[in-house]
Amino acid sequence: MNFKASIVGFAVAAALSAQVFAADAIKVGLSGPFTGGSAPMGTSMRDGVKLAAQEINAKGGINGRKIELIERDDEAKNERGVQVSQELINKEKVVATLGYINTGVSLASQRFYQEAKIPVLNNVATGSIVTHQFDDQPDNYVFRTSANDTIQSGMIVKEVVDKRKYTKIAILADSTNYGQLGREDVEKALAAKGLKAVAVEKYNIKDVDMTPQLLKAKEAGAQVVVTYGIGPELAQIANGMVKLGWKVPMIGSWTLSMGNFIDNAGPNAEGALMPQTFIQEPNTPKRKAFIEAYQKAYKVDRIPSPVSAAQGYDSMYLLAAAIKQAGNTEGPKIREALENLKDPVEGVITVYNKPYTHNDHEAITANIPVIGTVKGGRVVYAYEEDKKVGGEVRTKAAKAAPAAKAPAKEKAK
């Protein structure tokens, strides 16, 4: 009887221990499109986050607690994103969420995190408004680890106008929030240089014939096509130009690096240019380890969306650092810690040294991304000078100090 009692006792203790562990795990939401046209971004981001969480858990977790990722496919649909956010907050009781690939989904969904005072780290969505949606409120629970569209549009226009001297520019953007907000940013950047696009055309997700839009751009005498969309439709643009016998440079937002653009466009993708926070080159020990771990874990050579994977990976480490510093998992405490991170966080993209403040929730500044180009079915550095210094980690630029106030007498003049 004593032996049996001991066995029963051990079983009960083990069950209780498992329950305690489950209850003690830190639940983190992971929301993105894991199916559909945006899937290369969503799955790459998800898998980058999972790699980071596994590494953190293997080292004992956060303050002795393991990370439990709660994954949800938002399908790149605004209404599904809203449903997912409410489920993660109210049912799963997550302490924070990582994700959002699509700007529209982010803008529709993150208000629930703001209301619940739970941080959300946008690790791919780039719409400039994303981190400013709640600027009218005392505290902002929305953070970002991607290069926003103000940064990207500036880089695109610099490439098109300053480097390549094009003056006749066509813009083709999809009809989503991402495409249209990005188009607005490009038009603003062009206007700052005294230029206006000769053609501005819109298309829908799943459109397979871009002939009408491309003909208008061609007839307007466009020297270059600037794009804001995602992989499948971008491939239709590249292929459509070839069908028309009209091939001009294609320069656009970072999504021209998506695997389903490169694969679906094939040779027609060659030479496309885009801003990139991360290019799949093992030029630092951290990047080498990350690339090899990703390839081994997911049995791939080319990461479907290297930028998404790297930004997802880094977002997990930033959140972990904040929770560790906060000493608990209360939303306001995690937000405060993110805004005042004391120790640098070594990521794949950069070393994050005080990446956020109360009024600045952007981890990436304009000096960090480089221009990439499609070559041989993958994205590489567009410029040799960037490749040569690729192993030098670019860190966040300090904001310029405000101009000193003039003395009272000077003001009166």
N, C-alpha and C positions, 0 to 999 in steps of 0.2 A: 504493500500500500504506500509505504514511504517513497519507493522508487517512482510509482505511478504518480504520486502527488508531486514529486519533484518535476517530472516530465510536464505535468499540467501547469505547474508553477512557471516553468521556463517558457512554455507556450504563451501563457497569459502575459508574462513580462515582455516577451518579444512583440506580441500584438500591441500592447500598450506603448512600447518603445516606438513601433512603426507609426502609431497614431500621433504620438508626441512629435516625431520627426516631420510628419505631414503637416501638422498644425504649426510647426515651427519654421517651415519653409517660407521663403520670401516669394510671394506670387508676383510675377511681372508679366503684364500683357504684351502680346506680340501680334500686331495687326498689320496685314498687308494683302495685296492681291496675289494669291498663290495659284490662281487659274486665270486663263484669258490672256489678252494681249500684253498686259502689264506684268505677267508672271515672271519673266526673267529678272525683273527688278525685285519683285516681291520675294521670290524664293531665294535669290542671292542674299538679300537683306536678312531674311529669316535665318538662313544657314550661317551667315556671319555672326549674328547674335547668338545662335546656338553654340558655335565654336567658342566664343568668349565665355558664355555661361558655363560650359563644360570645363574650361580651363580654370575659371574662378572656383567652381565647386571642387575640382580636383585638389585645390590648394586650401580646402577647408571652408569655402564659401565666404560669406560676408559676416564678420563678427561671429563666426561659428555656425551660421545658418546657411543652408543651401538655397540656391535660386531655383524656383520652379517656374518655367515658362508656360504661359497659357496662350496657345496659338489660335488665331481666328483668321479665316479667309474673308477679307472684306470685298473681294471680287471686283475691286476698282469701281464700286457703285456707292454713291453718296448715301442712299437709304440703307444699304447693308452696313456701311461704316457706322452709321448712327446706331443701328441695332447692336452691332458688335461692341461699341463703346459702352453702351448701357449695360450690356451683359457682363463685360469685364469689370465694370465698376460695382454694380449692384449685386450680381450673383457670385462672381469669382473673387471679389474683394481685392483686386490687384493694388499694389502700392504705387505703381507707375506703369506706363505703357510705352513701348518702343515701336516705332513703325511709321506708317503713313507714307505711301509712295506717291499717291495722286493728290494734287493740291485741292481739288474739289472735295475729296473724301475727308481730307484733313480739316478744311474749313467747316464742313458740315458736322464733324464728329467731335472735334476737340473742345467744343464749348461745354460738353458734359464733364470733361476733366477739370476745366476751369471752375465750373460750378461746385464740383466735389472737392476742389483744392487738392487734386492729385496731379503730379507732373506727367507730362507727355513729351517724349523726345522724338521730334520729327527727324528721322535719319535719312530720308530721301526726298520728300516733298520740297519743292524749291520756290513756290510762289512767294513773291516778296512780302505779301501781306500776312503770311502764315504766323510769324512771331509777333505781329503787331495787331492781331485781331482784338486783343483785349487791352490795348494801350490806355483805355479810359478807366481801367480798374487799378486799385492800389497795388495788387500783386499779380504777376503773370505766371501761369503754370505751363506755358508752352515754350519749349526749347528746340534747338535745331543743330544738326551736325553735318548738314549739306550746304553747298554754295548756292545762295539764293539767286533769284532771277535778275536782281539788280546787278549783282556781280557778273553773272553769265552774259547778260545782254551787253554790258560794257565791254566784256572780252570779245564777244562776237563782233560788235561794231568796230572795235579797235583793229581786229583782224581784217575785216572787210574793207574798211575805209582807210585806216592809217597804214597798214602793212601792204595791202593789195591794191589800194587806190581805186576801188570801185565806187562809182557814183550812182549807178542805176541798179537798185536793189529790189528784189521781189521777196515778199514775206508770205510763206505758206504755213498756217497754223491750224491745229485742230480746234474743234468747237467746244472743248472742255474748258473748265476754269484754268487749267494749266496752260493750254494753248493760247487762250485769249488774254490772260494776264501777262504771259510771257511776250506775246505780240506787242502789248501796250508798252512793256519795258523796252523792247527793241526800238519801237517808234520814238520813245522818249530819248533814247540814247542817240538815235539818228538825228533827231531835232536839235540836240545839243551841239551837233556838228553842222547844223544848217542844212540837213538833208531830209528828204521825204521819200518813202518807198514809191517806186513807179507802179507797183502792183501789190495789193494786199488781199490774199485769198484765204478762204476758210473751207475746211472739209470736215467730215464726220468720222468718228471711230468706225472701223469696219468698211469704209469706202475702199473700193478696189480699182477705181478708175479716176485718176487725177488729170485726165486730158484737158477738161475745161479750164481748170486752174492754171495748168502749165502753159496752155495756149495763150492765156491772157498775159502771163508773165513774159512769154517769148515775144508776143506782139508789142509789149511795152518796152522791149529792148533791154530786158534785165541782163546784167552781166554776171549775176550770182543769185542763187536761191537760198534764203535764210529760213530755217525751219524751226518750228516749235510743236512737237508731237511725240508719239511713241513709235516703237520699232516697226510693227507691221505696216502702218500707213506711210512711214518714212521710206520703207522699201518700195512702196507703190510709187512714191515721188521719184526715187532714183531710177526705177525701171521705166516709169512713164517718160522721163526725159529721153532715155535711149530709144524708146519706141518712136518718139517724135523726131529723132535725129537731131536733137538739141541737147547738148551736154555742156552745162556750165557748172562751176564749182558749187558744191553743196556745203553750207556752213550753218551749224545750228546749235541748239542747246545740247547738254551732256548726253541726252538720250540717243544720239547718233552712235553711241558706243554699245547699245543693246545688242545682244546676240541675235535676236530675231529680226533686227534690221540688217546686220551683217550677213546672216545666213540667207534671208529671203531676197536680198538684193544681189548677193554674190559678187561678181566682178564689178557691178555697177555701184557698189558701196565704196570701192577703192578711192582714196583721196578725200573722203568726207572729213570735215574738221569740226571739233567740238571742245568745249572746256571740260577738264577732268580734274577731280580732286585726287584721283588715284589711278595709276596705270599699272597693269599687272607685270611689274618688273621687280625682281628680288634684289633691289639696290640698297637695302638696309637689312640688318639682321632681323628686325621685327617684321618687315614685309616678306622676307624670305620664309620665315617660320610660318607666317599667316598663309601665304600662297601654298606652301607644301602641305600644311594641315588641311586646308580647304580641298586641295586636289585629292588627298588621301581619303578624307572623310566622305567626299561626294563623288569620287571616281570620275573626275573631269580633268581636262587639261586647261582649256580656256574657261574661266569663270563666266557664267552667262551675263552677268552685269557686275564687273569688278568694283565699280564705284559704289554700288548698292551694298555689296558684301562688306567692303572696308568700312563704310559709314555705319552699317549695322553693328559690326564688330566693335568699333570704337564707342558707339553709343552705350553698349552694355557696360564697358569699362568705366565710362563716365558716371553712369547711374550707380554702379557698384561703389565707386569712390565716394559719391555723395552719401549713400546709405551708411557706409562705414564711418564717415566723418560725423554724420548726424547722430549715430548711435541708436537710432530707432527708425521706424518705417512710417512715421506720420508725414502726410503730404507736405504740410508747411515746413517741417524740419528738413525734408529732402530738398525742397525748393531752395530754402535758405542755404543749404550746403552747396548745391549746384552753383549758386550765385557767389559763393565764397570758398571755392575749393582751395585748400591750403597746400596740398601736394600736387606736383605735376603728374599727369596721367599720360603714359607712353602709349600712343595709338599707332595704327598702321599709316594713317594719313599724316599725322603730325604729333608733336608732343603738346598736350593741352595744358598750358600753364595759365591758370585763372581764365578759362575760356569764357566764363559768363560773369556778368554783374547784374545787379537788380534791374538795370535799364538796358542791358544788352544781352540778348539770349541767342546770339549767333556765334557759333564756335569757329566758323570759317570766314576769313577776310579775303579780300581780292588778291592778295599777294600769294595765296596758297595754291590755287588751281593753275594748271598749265593747259596748253592747247595740245590735244591728241589728234591723231589721224588714223583712218582705217588703212591698214597695209597687210596684205597676205592673210586676210580673214581674221584679223585681230587689231586691237587699238595699241598704237605705239606713240612715242613722243613725236610730235610734228616737227620739232626743231632740235637740231643737234646740240645747241647750247643748253637747252633744258635737260636733255638726256645726260650730258656730261656732268651736270650738277644735280642729277636726280637723286643721288644718295644723300644730298644735303637737305635735311628736314626743314621745310618752310614753316615757321610758326606764326601765330596770329599777330597781326600788326597792331601796335598800340594806337589808340585814338589820339588824334591831334589835340593838344591842350587848347582850351578855349582862349581866345584873345584876351589879353589883360584889359581890364576896364580903365578907361582914360580918367585922369584926375578930374575932379568936379569942375575946375576952372576950364580945363580943355573941353569938357562936354558942353559948356555954356557957349563956346565960340560958334 
